[in-house]
C-alpha cells in the first residue's frame, strides 16, 4: 500500500512549473498524496503462511501471483 508514483511525478512536474514560473519554493504548500495503490504479492503471502481475504483481493489494484 503506497502512494501512486505516476501521480507523484505528475504533481512534481506541476511544482517544478510553478517554481520555473517564478514562485518561491518556500511559499508553495506541502501536498499529501491523494491517490494510493494496493498491490498484493500472493507468492510471498503463501510463503509466509498468510491467506489474504477474498475482499482484499477484490479491492487490490494489482495482484502478483
Secondary structure by P-SEA (a helix, b strand, c coil): ccccaaaaaaaaaaaaaaaaaccccccbbbbcccbbbbbbbaaaaaaacccccaaaaaacccccc
